[in-house]
Amino acid sequence: MSLRNLTKVPKRSLVYFSIDQSTCIVDTKKLRMKDSGEPFTNSAAQKNAEVMIKFGTKELDAIVIASDGEWNFFIYILFSMVFNVL
């Protein structure tokens, strides 16, 4: 495995909002870890991580479903486009 693959930061993440039970694709740089407040890109990208997204003046809680570069991320996007669920 190359050094580039080890240090690669995902550009986008698929997140789930429990408040309204919806999903959204968000730039990873906008995500912050819920417990520590540090940027999500500084930590190892992981599934089911609890994050916060600052939207205007509100901070929304979300859960990371997948990150860019994972197969299930692309399958979900393809499924959403075909069946128009996104």
VOGU-3710 file (C-alpha; in Angstrom, 3 decimals, decimal comma):
1> mslrnltkvp> 0,000/0,000/0,000  1,367/3,391/-0,935  1,922/6,303/1,430  -0,631/8,361/-0,487  -3,383/5,837/0,218  -2,520/5,817/3,913  -2,717/9,607/4,235  -5,613/10,183/1,850  -8,484/12,174/3,365  -11,975/11,522/1,981
11> krslvyfsid> -13,520/14,552/0,260  -17,152/13,673/0,942  -19,059/11,630/3,470  -22,546/10,214/3,560  -24,195/11,144/6,854  -27,479/10,265/8,548  -29,476/12,841/10,506  -31,559/11,185/13,215  -33,556/14,362/13,889  -35,467/14,036/10,610
21> qstcivdtkk> -34,310/10,549/9,527  -32,638/11,727/6,333  -29,284/11,254/4,637  -27,040/13,755/2,923  -23,658/13,928/1,229  -21,458/16,486/2,986  -17,932/17,771/2,422  -15,796/15,974/5,002  -14,043/19,206/5,978  -17,357/20,468/7,437
31> lrmkdsgepf> -17,604/17,566/9,893  -16,382/17,747/13,502  -16,156/14,926/16,017  -19,029/15,195/18,479  -17,086/14,284/21,616  -13,828/16,202/21,061  -14,797/18,931/18,584  -11,734/18,307/16,403  -12,148/18,105/12,624  -13,244/14,708/11,329
41> tnsaaqknae> -10,395/14,789/8,796  -7,825/14,756/11,633  -9,127/11,472/12,988  -9,131/8,145/11,197  -12,195/8,055/8,961  -14,577/5,560/10,492  -18,111/4,378/9,968  -20,781/5,075/12,587  -18,786/7,991/13,991  -20,918/10,603/15,726
51> vmikfgtkel> -20,200/14,019/14,228  -21,503/17,584/14,271  -22,147/19,746/11,250  -22,347/23,505/11,584  -25,138/24,811/9,361  -25,467/28,563/9,691  -25,870/29,158/13,410  -27,127/25,631/14,173  -25,027/22,596/15,024  -26,612/19,393/13,764
61> daiviasdge> -25,792/15,923/15,082  -25,197/13,214/12,500  -23,718/9,737/12,054  -21,233/8,915/9,282  -22,523/6,052/7,128  -19,694/5,980/4,587  -16,828/8,071/3,296  -15,587/8,782/-0,202  -13,636/5,850/-1,616  -15,707/3,112/0,012
71> wnffiyilfs> -17,711/0,796/-2,211  -20,924/1,105/-0,229  -20,763/4,900/-0,695  -20,808/4,536/-4,477  -23,435/1,784/-4,393  -25,708/3,975/-2,283  -25,291/6,920/-4,663  -26,000/4,708/-7,676  -29,047/3,205/-5,976  -30,290/6,662/-5,044
81> mvfnvl> -29,901/7,974/-8,593  -31,625/4,964/-10,177  -34,559/4,894/-7,764  -34,607/8,657/-7,095  -34,521/8,297/-3,292  -31,861/10,873/-2,496
//
